[in-house]
Amino acid sequence: MDNSDSIRALVSVHDVMPETLEQIQALLERLTAADISAVTLLVVPGADWTPAAIDTLHDFERRGYELAGHGWRHRISRIGGLRHRLHATFISRQVAEHLALDALGIVALMKRCHAWFLEQGLRPPSLYVPPAWAMGRIERNALADLPFLQYELFSGILSAQTGRLHPMPLLGYEADTAGRTPVLRLWNRINRHRASTVGWIRIGIHPHDLDLRLAEDLKADLHRFSIHAEYGAVDAAADQRCRLVTSARSPSAADSSMSNTRSNPR
Ligand SMILES: [Zn+2]
C-alpha cells in the first residue's frame, strides 16, 4: 500500500446497551481525542433501558453522534438449523438473532426496532445493522417496505432507495480468545489491502475492544485512516458518480459503466 490518506473510513461502535454505556463513553473519549467525530452508534433497543440510560442516548445525539438500529435483543433464543449453528460457532457466537427467524419475523423485528427510537423521542434512524451483520432469510426487495434508508451487511452497505450494494471492506477487533486473534489480524490485513482499491473501509468497534488483544491494531487503524465519513456519504458518493457518468455519456452507456464499476466504486 499505502494510499490510506485518500480512503474514507466509516467508524461504528457496536452493541450500545445500558450494560455497555461505560465502555462506550470511554471509546468515544478516545475517538474524540483522535479527532474522530463522525461515529455511528449501533443501539440495541430490546435491552433493559432505564430512563437514565435513555438520557445518555439523547446526550449522544446532542453531541452529534448518529444512532442506528442494531437488532432487538442482540441474542438468540434458539438456533435455527445447521447453517445457523455454523455461523454461531465461527462468526456470531449467539448474537445473530435474524438467523433464528423467518422473513416475516425479521421484518417485524426491524419495524419494532425503528419504532422504538421514535417512542423514546430519538431521531428516526436511517441505518440498520443486523447483529453480526447477518440479515438472514429475507429477500432484498422486502427491505423496500421498511423505514430504514441503508443496511450494513457483512459484504458492504446496501442502499434501500437504489437497491445497490456498495461492497466495502470491514475491520474488526473483537479478539476475545487467543484463537481469534491471528484470524482477525489476517482478515484485517486483507481488508486494509482491499480498501486501497475500493476507496472506503469500515472500522467496526465493539465495546470491549480497547481491553482485548487487538487494541493496538485498532488505535493504529484509527490513526492510519484519517478521513472519516458518515454512512449517508456512501449513497451521496454513488449518486454523484452516477450523475457524472450520466452527464458524460448517453444513458445506456452510463448504465453499463455503472454495472462495471459496481465492485470497484472509485
Ligand atoms: Zn452487535
py3Dmol code that shows the C-alpha trace and the ligand (Angstrom):
import py3Dmol

protein = """\
ATOM      1  CA  MET A   1       0.000   0.000   0.000  1.00  0.00           C
ATOM      2  CA  ASP A   2      -0.262   2.823   1.114  1.00  0.00           C
ATOM      3  CA  ASN A   3      -2.795   5.332  -0.104  1.00  0.00           C
ATOM      4  CA  SER A   4      -4.692   5.411   3.199  1.00  0.00           C
ATOM      5  CA  ASP A   5      -4.742   9.235   3.012  1.00  0.00           C
ATOM      6  CA  SER A   6      -7.462   9.062   0.367  1.00  0.00           C
ATOM      7  CA  ILE A   7      -9.523   6.192   1.822  1.00  0.00           C
ATOM      8  CA  ARG A   8     -12.755   7.173   3.551  1.00  0.00           C
ATOM      9  CA  ALA A   9     -13.490   5.299   6.772  1.00  0.00           C
ATOM     10  CA  LEU A  10     -16.896   4.639   8.338  1.00  0.00           C
ATOM     11  CA  VAL A  11     -16.489   4.272  12.087  1.00  0.00           C
ATOM     12  CA  SER A  12     -19.199   2.461  14.049  1.00  0.00           C
ATOM     13  CA  VAL A  13     -19.467   1.412  17.679  1.00  0.00           C
ATOM     14  CA  HIS A  14     -21.500  -1.755  18.181  1.00  0.00           C
ATOM     15  CA  ASP A  15     -23.784  -3.005  20.940  1.00  0.00           C
ATOM     16  CA  VAL A  16     -24.807   0.200  22.687  1.00  0.00           C
ATOM     17  CA  MET A  17     -26.842  -1.109  25.641  1.00  0.00           C
ATOM     18  CA  PRO A  18     -27.276   0.003  29.266  1.00  0.00           C
ATOM     19  CA  GLU A  19     -24.650  -2.523  30.389  1.00  0.00           C
ATOM     20  CA  THR A  20     -22.026  -1.270  27.903  1.00  0.00           C
ATOM     21  CA  LEU A  21     -22.528   2.502  28.253  1.00  0.00           C
ATOM     22  CA  GLU A  22     -19.433   2.890  30.411  1.00  0.00           C
ATOM     23  CA  GLN A  23     -17.216   1.273  27.765  1.00  0.00           C
ATOM     24  CA  ILE A  24     -18.966   3.239  25.010  1.00  0.00           C
ATOM     25  CA  GLN A  25     -18.248   6.532  26.804  1.00  0.00           C
ATOM     26  CA  ALA A  26     -14.579   5.557  27.184  1.00  0.00           C
ATOM     27  CA  LEU A  27     -14.403   4.660  23.476  1.00  0.00           C
ATOM     28  CA  LEU A  28     -15.976   7.980  22.478  1.00  0.00           C
ATOM     29  CA  GLU A  29     -13.436   9.832  24.601  1.00  0.00           C
ATOM     30  CA  ARG A  30     -10.642   8.070  22.793  1.00  0.00           C
ATOM     31  CA  LEU A  31     -12.232   8.772  19.387  1.00  0.00           C
ATOM     32  CA  THR A  32     -12.661  12.437  20.297  1.00  0.00           C
ATOM     33  CA  ALA A  33      -9.004  12.587  21.368  1.00  0.00           C
ATOM     34  CA  ALA A  34      -8.123  11.156  17.943  1.00  0.00           C
ATOM     35  CA  ASP A  35     -10.250  13.917  16.350  1.00  0.00           C
ATOM     36  CA  ILE A  36     -12.907  11.491  15.112  1.00  0.00           C
ATOM     37  CA  SER A  37     -16.434  12.852  15.373  1.00  0.00           C
ATOM     38  CA  ALA A  38     -18.183  11.024  12.504  1.00  0.00           C
ATOM     39  CA  VAL A  39     -19.171   7.999  14.581  1.00  0.00           C
ATOM     40  CA  THR A  40     -22.308   5.882  14.279  1.00  0.00           C
ATOM     41  CA  LEU A  41     -23.566   4.180  17.437  1.00  0.00           C
ATOM     42  CA  LEU A  42     -25.385   0.870  16.975  1.00  0.00           C
ATOM     43  CA  VAL A  43     -28.136   0.709  19.580  1.00  0.00           C
ATOM     44  CA  VAL A  44     -29.876  -2.461  20.811  1.00  0.00           C
ATOM     45  CA  PRO A  45     -33.458  -1.365  21.660  1.00  0.00           C
ATOM     46  CA  GLY A  46     -34.641  -4.570  23.379  1.00  0.00           C
ATOM     47  CA  ALA A  47     -32.089  -4.297  26.206  1.00  0.00           C
ATOM     48  CA  ASP A  48     -33.212  -3.208  29.684  1.00  0.00           C
ATOM     49  CA  TRP A  49     -33.205   0.551  29.117  1.00  0.00           C
ATOM     50  CA  THR A  50     -33.771   2.792  32.123  1.00  0.00           C
ATOM     51  CA  PRO A  51     -34.803   6.460  31.806  1.00  0.00           C
ATOM     52  CA  ALA A  52     -31.251   7.485  32.794  1.00  0.00           C
ATOM     53  CA  ALA A  53     -29.751   5.283  30.079  1.00  0.00           C
ATOM     54  CA  ILE A  54     -32.180   6.732  27.509  1.00  0.00           C
ATOM     55  CA  ASP A  55     -31.000  10.210  28.580  1.00  0.00           C
ATOM     56  CA  THR A  56     -27.484   9.143  27.661  1.00  0.00           C
ATOM     57  CA  LEU A  57     -28.707   8.311  24.129  1.00  0.00           C
ATOM     58  CA  HIS A  58     -30.258  11.792  23.864  1.00  0.00           C
ATOM     59  CA  ASP A  59     -26.937  13.184  25.000  1.00  0.00           C
ATOM     60  CA  PHE A  60     -25.128  11.224  22.266  1.00  0.00           C
ATOM     61  CA  GLU A  61     -27.484  12.766  19.692  1.00  0.00           C
ATOM     62  CA  ARG A  62     -26.869  16.249  21.082  1.00  0.00           C
ATOM     63  CA  ARG A  63     -23.140  15.631  20.764  1.00  0.00           C
ATOM     64  CA  GLY A  64     -23.649  14.904  17.063  1.00  0.00           C
ATOM     65  CA  TYR A  65     -23.369  11.125  17.009  1.00  0.00           C
ATOM     66  CA  GLU A  66     -25.669   9.228  14.699  1.00  0.00           C
ATOM     67  CA  LEU A  67     -27.697   6.408  16.237  1.00  0.00           C
ATOM     68  CA  ALA A  68     -28.542   3.308  14.208  1.00  0.00           C
ATOM     69  CA  GLY A  69     -30.751   0.265  14.823  1.00  0.00           C
ATOM     70  CA  HIS A  70     -28.925  -2.930  15.779  1.00  0.00           C
ATOM     71  CA  GLY A  71     -31.305  -5.872  16.131  1.00  0.00           C
ATOM     72  CA  TRP A  72     -33.710  -6.111  19.009  1.00  0.00           C
ATOM     73  CA  ARG A  73     -32.230  -8.105  21.889  1.00  0.00           C
ATOM     74  CA  HIS A  74     -28.885  -8.956  20.309  1.00  0.00           C
ATOM     75  CA  ARG A  75     -29.073 -12.547  21.396  1.00  0.00           C
ATOM     76  CA  ILE A  76     -30.921 -15.571  20.157  1.00  0.00           C
ATOM     77  CA  SER A  77     -33.446 -17.754  21.914  1.00  0.00           C
ATOM     78  CA  ARG A  78     -32.838 -20.782  19.680  1.00  0.00           C
ATOM     79  CA  ILE A  79     -30.517 -21.968  16.927  1.00  0.00           C
ATOM     80  CA  GLY A  80     -32.319 -22.364  13.587  1.00  0.00           C
ATOM     81  CA  GLY A  81     -30.639 -25.140  11.609  1.00  0.00           C
ATOM     82  CA  LEU A  82     -27.150 -26.257  10.656  1.00  0.00           C
ATOM     83  CA  ARG A  83     -26.155 -23.105   8.743  1.00  0.00           C
ATOM     84  CA  HIS A  84     -27.035 -21.020  11.769  1.00  0.00           C
ATOM     85  CA  ARG A  85     -25.168 -23.417  14.069  1.00  0.00           C
ATOM     86  CA  LEU A  86     -22.019 -23.000  11.950  1.00  0.00           C
ATOM     87  CA  HIS A  87     -22.402 -19.214  11.822  1.00  0.00           C
ATOM     88  CA  ALA A  88     -22.948 -19.133  15.598  1.00  0.00           C
ATOM     89  CA  THR A  89     -19.841 -21.192  16.213  1.00  0.00           C
ATOM     90  CA  PHE A  90     -17.450 -19.404  13.899  1.00  0.00           C
ATOM     91  CA  ILE A  91     -18.689 -15.844  13.462  1.00  0.00           C
ATOM     92  CA  SER A  92     -21.580 -14.569  15.506  1.00  0.00           C
ATOM     93  CA  ARG A  93     -21.427 -16.606  18.714  1.00  0.00           C
ATOM     94  CA  GLN A  94     -25.113 -16.480  19.652  1.00  0.00           C
ATOM     95  CA  VAL A  95     -25.852 -12.873  18.689  1.00  0.00           C
ATOM     96  CA  ALA A  96     -27.140 -13.204  15.095  1.00  0.00           C
ATOM     97  CA  GLU A  97     -30.796 -13.082  16.069  1.00  0.00           C
ATOM     98  CA  HIS A  98     -32.071 -12.766  12.464  1.00  0.00           C
ATOM     99  CA  LEU A  99     -30.842 -16.298  11.720  1.00  0.00           C
ATOM    100  CA  ALA A 100     -33.388 -17.831  14.086  1.00  0.00           C
ATOM    101  CA  LEU A 101     -36.304 -16.058  12.316  1.00  0.00           C
ATOM    102  CA  ASP A 102     -38.237 -16.373   9.057  1.00  0.00           C
ATOM    103  CA  ALA A 103     -38.770 -13.418   6.690  1.00  0.00           C
ATOM    104  CA  LEU A 104     -41.900 -12.158   8.474  1.00  0.00           C
ATOM    105  CA  GLY A 105     -40.173 -12.355  11.832  1.00  0.00           C
ATOM    106  CA  ILE A 106     -37.175 -10.416  10.518  1.00  0.00           C
ATOM    107  CA  VAL A 107     -39.377  -7.646   9.074  1.00  0.00           C
ATOM    108  CA  ALA A 108     -41.336  -7.418  12.343  1.00  0.00           C
ATOM    109  CA  LEU A 109     -38.118  -7.173  14.350  1.00  0.00           C
ATOM    110  CA  MET A 110     -36.734  -4.368  12.177  1.00  0.00           C
ATOM    111  CA  LYS A 111     -40.021  -2.415  12.321  1.00  0.00           C
ATOM    112  CA  ARG A 112     -40.115  -2.748  16.115  1.00  0.00           C
ATOM    113  CA  CYS A 113     -36.515  -1.575  16.258  1.00  0.00           C
ATOM    114  CA  HIS A 114     -37.257   1.557  14.189  1.00  0.00           C
ATOM    115  CA  ALA A 115     -40.433   2.386  16.132  1.00  0.00           C
ATOM    116  CA  TRP A 116     -38.584   2.187  19.454  1.00  0.00           C
ATOM    117  CA  PHE A 117     -36.339   5.166  18.580  1.00  0.00           C
ATOM    118  CA  LEU A 118     -39.399   7.327  17.891  1.00  0.00           C
ATOM    119  CA  GLU A 119     -41.097   6.167  21.103  1.00  0.00           C
ATOM    120  CA  GLN A 120     -38.029   7.356  23.041  1.00  0.00           C
ATOM    121  CA  GLY A 121     -38.122  10.765  21.324  1.00  0.00           C
ATOM    122  CA  LEU A 122     -34.926   9.985  19.411  1.00  0.00           C
ATOM    123  CA  ARG A 123     -34.406  10.784  15.747  1.00  0.00           C
ATOM    124  CA  PRO A 124     -35.614   8.110  13.315  1.00  0.00           C
ATOM    125  CA  PRO A 125     -32.546   6.011  12.477  1.00  0.00           C
ATOM    126  CA  SER A 126     -31.657   5.805   8.795  1.00  0.00           C
ATOM    127  CA  LEU A 127     -29.233   2.875   9.150  1.00  0.00           C
ATOM    128  CA  TYR A 128     -29.932  -0.679  10.303  1.00  0.00           C
ATOM    129  CA  VAL A 129     -27.159  -3.144  11.115  1.00  0.00           C
ATOM    130  CA  PRO A 130     -28.270  -6.717  11.855  1.00  0.00           C
ATOM    131  CA  PRO A 131     -26.354  -8.301  14.756  1.00  0.00           C
ATOM    132  CA  ALA A 132     -23.184  -9.999  13.435  1.00  0.00           C
ATOM    133  CA  TRP A 133     -24.056  -8.380  10.043  1.00  0.00           C
ATOM    134  CA  ALA A 134     -26.288 -11.397   9.369  1.00  0.00           C
ATOM    135  CA  MET A 135     -29.521 -10.327   7.633  1.00  0.00           C
ATOM    136  CA  GLY A 136     -30.914 -13.866   7.444  1.00  0.00           C
ATOM    137  CA  ARG A 137     -33.611 -15.339   5.203  1.00  0.00           C
ATOM    138  CA  ILE A 138     -35.170 -12.234   3.700  1.00  0.00           C
ATOM    139  CA  GLU A 139     -35.345 -11.098   0.071  1.00  0.00           C
ATOM    140  CA  ARG A 140     -33.752  -7.756  -0.689  1.00  0.00           C
ATOM    141  CA  ASN A 141     -36.972  -6.384  -2.171  1.00  0.00           C
ATOM    142  CA  ALA A 142     -38.759  -6.999   1.162  1.00  0.00           C
ATOM    143  CA  LEU A 143     -36.493  -4.310   2.639  1.00  0.00           C
ATOM    144  CA  ALA A 144     -38.093  -1.652   0.416  1.00  0.00           C
ATOM    145  CA  ASP A 145     -41.181  -1.536   2.690  1.00  0.00           C
ATOM    146  CA  LEU A 146     -39.127  -0.777   5.777  1.00  0.00           C
ATOM    147  CA  PRO A 147     -38.402   2.735   7.072  1.00  0.00           C
ATOM    148  CA  PHE A 148     -34.595   2.405   7.037  1.00  0.00           C
ATOM    149  CA  LEU A 149     -32.587   4.015   4.213  1.00  0.00           C
ATOM    150  CA  GLN A 150     -29.446   1.889   4.489  1.00  0.00           C
ATOM    151  CA  TYR A 151     -28.426  -1.548   5.718  1.00  0.00           C
ATOM    152  CA  GLU A 152     -24.975  -2.650   6.694  1.00  0.00           C
ATOM    153  CA  LEU A 153     -24.246  -6.238   5.688  1.00  0.00           C
ATOM    154  CA  PHE A 154     -21.133  -8.343   6.072  1.00  0.00           C
ATOM    155  CA  SER A 155     -20.190  -7.546   2.456  1.00  0.00           C
ATOM    156  CA  GLY A 156     -20.969  -3.827   2.368  1.00  0.00           C
ATOM    157  CA  ILE A 157     -23.598  -1.085   2.543  1.00  0.00           C
ATOM    158  CA  LEU A 158     -26.958  -1.674   0.897  1.00  0.00           C
ATOM    159  CA  SER A 159     -28.944   1.379  -0.203  1.00  0.00           C
ATOM    160  CA  ALA A 160     -32.692   0.886   0.302  1.00  0.00           C
ATOM    161  CA  GLN A 161     -33.520   3.559  -2.286  1.00  0.00           C
ATOM    162  CA  THR A 162     -31.489   2.152  -5.154  1.00  0.00           C
ATOM    163  CA  GLY A 163     -31.211  -1.489  -4.037  1.00  0.00           C
ATOM    164  CA  ARG A 164     -27.494  -1.215  -4.782  1.00  0.00           C
ATOM    165  CA  LEU A 165     -24.891  -2.852  -2.618  1.00  0.00           C
ATOM    166  CA  HIS A 166     -21.643  -0.939  -2.155  1.00  0.00           C
ATOM    167  CA  PRO A 167     -19.053  -3.599  -1.339  1.00  0.00           C
ATOM    168  CA  MET A 168     -16.808  -2.335   1.424  1.00  0.00           C
ATOM    169  CA  PRO A 169     -14.012  -3.995   3.396  1.00  0.00           C
ATOM    170  CA  LEU A 170     -14.569  -4.381   7.123  1.00  0.00           C
ATOM    171  CA  LEU A 171     -12.103  -4.283  10.004  1.00  0.00           C
ATOM    172  CA  GLY A 172     -12.878  -5.926  13.368  1.00  0.00           C
ATOM    173  CA  TYR A 173     -11.042  -6.187  16.683  1.00  0.00           C
ATOM    174  CA  GLU A 174     -13.174  -8.405  18.910  1.00  0.00           C
ATOM    175  CA  ALA A 175     -10.260 -10.719  19.757  1.00  0.00           C
ATOM    176  CA  ASP A 176     -11.573 -12.161  22.988  1.00  0.00           C
ATOM    177  CA  THR A 177      -9.856 -15.542  22.617  1.00  0.00           C
ATOM    178  CA  ALA A 178      -6.285 -16.401  21.692  1.00  0.00           C
ATOM    179  CA  GLY A 179      -7.577 -18.397  18.704  1.00  0.00           C
ATOM    180  CA  ARG A 180      -9.467 -15.464  17.179  1.00  0.00           C
ATOM    181  CA  THR A 181      -6.521 -13.073  17.347  1.00  0.00           C
ATOM    182  CA  PRO A 182      -4.443 -14.375  14.399  1.00  0.00           C
ATOM    183  CA  VAL A 183      -7.589 -14.972  12.308  1.00  0.00           C
ATOM    184  CA  LEU A 184      -8.836 -11.415  12.819  1.00  0.00           C
ATOM    185  CA  ARG A 185      -5.362  -9.996  12.264  1.00  0.00           C
ATOM    186  CA  LEU A 186      -5.089 -11.778   8.905  1.00  0.00           C
ATOM    187  CA  TRP A 187      -8.645 -10.770   7.989  1.00  0.00           C
ATOM    188  CA  ASN A 188      -7.850  -7.129   8.767  1.00  0.00           C
ATOM    189  CA  ARG A 189      -4.640  -7.209   6.753  1.00  0.00           C
ATOM    190  CA  ILE A 190      -6.524  -8.487   3.690  1.00  0.00           C
ATOM    191  CA  ASN A 191      -9.246  -5.876   4.152  1.00  0.00           C
ATOM    192  CA  ARG A 192      -6.849  -2.942   4.563  1.00  0.00           C
ATOM    193  CA  HIS A 193      -5.340  -4.033   1.280  1.00  0.00           C
ATOM    194  CA  ARG A 194      -8.778  -4.234  -0.391  1.00  0.00           C
ATOM    195  CA  ALA A 195      -9.568  -0.737   0.872  1.00  0.00           C
ATOM    196  CA  SER A 196      -6.823   0.740  -1.272  1.00  0.00           C
ATOM    197  CA  THR A 197      -8.730  -0.293  -4.424  1.00  0.00           C
ATOM    198  CA  VAL A 198     -12.267   0.260  -3.094  1.00  0.00           C
ATOM    199  CA  GLY A 199     -11.522   3.690  -1.568  1.00  0.00           C
ATOM    200  CA  TRP A 200     -13.662   3.011   1.509  1.00  0.00           C
ATOM    201  CA  ILE A 201     -13.264   0.989   4.683  1.00  0.00           C
ATOM    202  CA  ARG A 202     -15.433   0.156   7.693  1.00  0.00           C
ATOM    203  CA  ILE A 203     -13.969   0.204  11.189  1.00  0.00           C
ATOM    204  CA  GLY A 204     -16.372  -1.768  13.418  1.00  0.00           C
ATOM    205  CA  ILE A 205     -15.595  -1.316  17.105  1.00  0.00           C
ATOM    206  CA  HIS A 206     -17.103  -3.451  19.887  1.00  0.00           C
ATOM    207  CA  PRO A 207     -17.476  -2.146  23.461  1.00  0.00           C
ATOM    208  CA  HIS A 208     -14.582  -4.113  24.995  1.00  0.00           C
ATOM    209  CA  ASP A 209     -12.101  -3.867  22.109  1.00  0.00           C
ATOM    210  CA  LEU A 210      -9.752  -1.488  23.935  1.00  0.00           C
ATOM    211  CA  ASP A 211      -9.221  -4.167  26.614  1.00  0.00           C
ATOM    212  CA  LEU A 212      -8.710  -7.011  24.144  1.00  0.00           C
ATOM    213  CA  ARG A 213      -5.745  -8.378  22.226  1.00  0.00           C
ATOM    214  CA  LEU A 214      -6.091  -6.169  19.114  1.00  0.00           C
ATOM    215  CA  ALA A 215      -6.405  -2.843  20.949  1.00  0.00           C
ATOM    216  CA  GLU A 216      -3.122  -1.569  19.485  1.00  0.00           C
ATOM    217  CA  ASP A 217      -4.222  -2.540  15.947  1.00  0.00           C
ATOM    218  CA  LEU A 218      -7.448  -0.596  16.484  1.00  0.00           C
ATOM    219  CA  LYS A 219      -5.579   2.517  17.647  1.00  0.00           C
ATOM    220  CA  ALA A 220      -3.222   2.239  14.672  1.00  0.00           C
ATOM    221  CA  ASP A 221      -6.134   1.963  12.204  1.00  0.00           C
ATOM    222  CA  LEU A 222      -7.881   4.984  13.707  1.00  0.00           C
ATOM    223  CA  HIS A 223      -4.699   6.899  13.049  1.00  0.00           C
ATOM    224  CA  ARG A 224      -3.972   5.346   9.628  1.00  0.00           C
ATOM    225  CA  PHE A 225      -7.377   6.133   8.077  1.00  0.00           C
ATOM    226  CA  SER A 226      -7.710   9.834   8.738  1.00  0.00           C
ATOM    227  CA  ILE A 227     -10.746  10.694   6.574  1.00  0.00           C
ATOM    228  CA  HIS A 228     -13.925   9.806   8.433  1.00  0.00           C
ATOM    229  CA  ALA A 229     -17.293   9.858   6.708  1.00  0.00           C
ATOM    230  CA  GLU A 230     -20.930   9.441   7.737  1.00  0.00           C
ATOM    231  CA  TYR A 231     -22.758   6.394   6.388  1.00  0.00           C
ATOM    232  CA  GLY A 232     -25.017   8.691   4.338  1.00  0.00           C
ATOM    233  CA  ALA A 233     -21.953   9.786   2.359  1.00  0.00           C
ATOM    234  CA  VAL A 234     -21.804   6.350   0.725  1.00  0.00           C
ATOM    235  CA  ASP A 235     -25.093   6.894  -1.120  1.00  0.00           C
ATOM    236  CA  ALA A 236     -24.258  10.536  -1.814  1.00  0.00           C
ATOM    237  CA  ALA A 237     -20.963   9.483  -3.415  1.00  0.00           C
ATOM    238  CA  ALA A 238     -22.743   6.853  -5.511  1.00  0.00           C
ATOM    239  CA  ASP A 239     -25.365   9.403  -6.667  1.00  0.00           C
ATOM    240  CA  GLN A 240     -22.678  11.849  -7.633  1.00  0.00           C
ATOM    241  CA  ARG A 241     -20.772   9.203  -9.569  1.00  0.00           C
ATOM    242  CA  CYS A 242     -23.979   8.224 -11.307  1.00  0.00           C
ATOM    243  CA  ARG A 243     -24.685  11.845 -12.289  1.00  0.00           C
ATOM    244  CA  LEU A 244     -21.134  12.353 -13.553  1.00  0.00           C
ATOM    245  CA  VAL A 245     -21.312   9.226 -15.670  1.00  0.00           C
ATOM    246  CA  THR A 246     -24.799  10.073 -16.916  1.00  0.00           C
ATOM    247  CA  SER A 247     -23.903  13.613 -17.899  1.00  0.00           C
ATOM    248  CA  ALA A 248     -20.757  12.471 -19.681  1.00  0.00           C
ATOM    249  CA  ARG A 249     -22.315   9.716 -21.759  1.00  0.00           C
ATOM    250  CA  SER A 250     -25.567   8.513 -23.196  1.00  0.00           C
ATOM    251  CA  PRO A 251     -27.870   6.872 -20.617  1.00  0.00           C
ATOM    252  CA  SER A 252     -27.285   3.359 -21.936  1.00  0.00           C
ATOM    253  CA  ALA A 253     -23.514   3.761 -21.819  1.00  0.00           C
ATOM    254  CA  ALA A 254     -23.865   5.147 -18.310  1.00  0.00           C
ATOM    255  CA  ASP A 255     -25.825   2.067 -17.259  1.00  0.00           C
ATOM    256  CA  SER A 256     -23.231  -0.371 -18.449  1.00  0.00           C
ATOM    257  CA  SER A 257     -20.468   1.697 -16.937  1.00  0.00           C
ATOM    258  CA  MET A 258     -22.269   1.684 -13.555  1.00  0.00           C
ATOM    259  CA  SER A 259     -22.522  -2.089 -13.555  1.00  0.00           C
ATOM    260  CA  ASN A 260     -18.856  -2.390 -14.449  1.00  0.00           C
ATOM    261  CA  THR A 261     -17.784  -0.185 -11.607  1.00  0.00           C
ATOM    262  CA  ARG A 262     -20.046  -1.773  -9.017  1.00  0.00           C
ATOM    263  CA  SER A 263     -17.355  -3.891  -7.441  1.00  0.00           C
ATOM    264  CA  ASN A 264     -14.925  -1.012  -7.558  1.00  0.00           C
ATOM    265  CA  PRO A 265     -16.791   2.160  -6.607  1.00  0.00           C
ATOM    266  CA  ARG A 266     -13.938   4.629  -7.070  1.00  0.00           C
TER     267      ARG A 266
END
"""
ligand_1 = """\
1
ZN
Zn -23.532 -6.378 17.747
"""
view = py3Dmol.view(width=600, height=400)
view.addModel(protein, "pdb")
view.setStyle({"model": 0}, {"cartoon": {"style": "trace"}})
view.addModel(ligand_1, "xyz")
view.setStyle({"model": 1}, {"stick": {}})
view.zoomTo()
view.show()
